[in-house]
Amino acid sequence: MFSAFLKYVGSSYHPHAETTKTSTHSTLDRRARTTSTQATSTTDADKKSFSQVAVDARKFLDAGYQKLGKVADAATTDQDWHGTIRIQTLDRRALYAIATNHGGLFSAIEVKAAKSEVASIAARASRTANPRGTDAAAAAKATITVLDGAGPEEKASLDWAQKRAAAQVQYQGLAKERHQGRAASSVETDDLVVNHFVKAWGELDKAKAYAQDGTSIRIEDMPSWSKGVSLWKSLQESQTKVLARL
């Protein structure tokens, strides 16, 4: 089953992320300001609207290009991005603004670079947690930590919920195999959408166990997966209606 997780955990951004573009930019901004699940210690950067985050990210990249002497293109090297532009110093909200081309402010090259940087964050966390390659459970837990460190806009996406669920189930399965008789660390979340997707992975296991040909069974066909998608859409619609009245 774990090979199936790669579809949702192996990359930092998935084509499903484009689904979040159905929300307007103003909706994302206001949702970020009204989300009740924010940490109590909110920094000034966290208080910015998502549109302002994108504008600031645009300014940051432009300042980097001035130092570099040219705008980023296909020939821009890793040294250019990290030594001169220093894209690695951007926080997760800024990287997500670039990766999703918020406000249409970013080029395809910049979008690719931001996605690559988030992937690098996850890869570094996994390597740090599992330096010898002998503890896949620790690496999986590190992936969860990286996902939980996302900003409110990213966490509001369908893509994030699907990846968070897959990472959770993967960790729990690996931890159970590695530590027989010992409970895995708690990685559950109170996110209802994520919980539907977690349940769907269990349904997939059962469906494959009873099927003559389990290779044709997809996670997307599980009842709880559909419920998770429907709930996410419902929450998006409800949030949009509430914010429209503000």
Secondary structure by P-SEA (a helix, b strand, c coil): ccccccccccccccccccccccccaaaaaaaaaccccccccccccccccaaaaaaaaaaaaaaaaaaacccccccccccccccccccccccaaaaaaaaacccccccaaaaaaaaaaaaaaaaaaaaaaccccccaaaaaaaaaaaaaaccccccccaaaaaaaaaaaaaaaaaaaaacccccccccccccaaaaaaaaaaaaaaaaaaaccccccccccccaaaaaaaaaaaaaaaaaaaaaaac
